[in-house]
Amino acid sequence: MRAIQDRPEVKSVAPRLSFNGLISHGDSTLSFIGEGIDPDLDPSTRYLIIVEGALLSANDPKGILLGAAWPPI
């Protein structure tokens, strides 16, 4: 990461972990996609519209933010 972030044309570098899975409850199953981020480094959090709750914080390593695609499918 340091080799990339030290280049003058690079504005930011942030690690991400992408994952997906299924959540089931009784006869209902939903698929999901997720991304683990470092909230202090990831610039994409500046563009989120939070309807309820708060942004992620590095002080809460088990924090979670649920969202949905917009516009709704």
VENRAUR-V810074 format. One record per pair of residues at least 24 apart in sequence whose C-alpha atoms are under 6 Angstrom apart, sorted by the first residue. I is the first residue (numbers start at 1). J is the second residue. D is the distance in whole Angstrom. If there is no record, write none. Layout:
BEGIN
i=I j=J d=D
i=I j=J d=D
END
This chain:
BEGIN
i=14 j=41 d=5
i=14 j=42 d=5
END
